[in-house]
Amino acid sequence: MEKFEISVLIENENQHFEIRDYMHHDGEKCKYEIYKDGQFIAGFEPDHHKILHICKNPGILPEDTLHLIAEQLEGYNI
């Protein structure tokens, strides 16, 4: 597992998220898990075109915010 951080501009405020990349995931968990202040926010799974889709959403953040996080991650050429 690799960890890194990203920042996303949400409502004129830069918010920071920890990304956990499970490079050798087996399909049991999402390839990417997103955390904020140690709390699980969401999980993403890439499709064959490397576009991220939500695979776990505990409902902590609005879905449009999760899409902003996914767009930021896709910019890293995952």
Summary of the structure (lengths in Angstrom):
residues: 78
radius of gyration: 11.6
end to end distance: 14.2
largest distance: 37.2
contacts: 200
relative contact order: 0.20
helix: 15%
strand: 46%
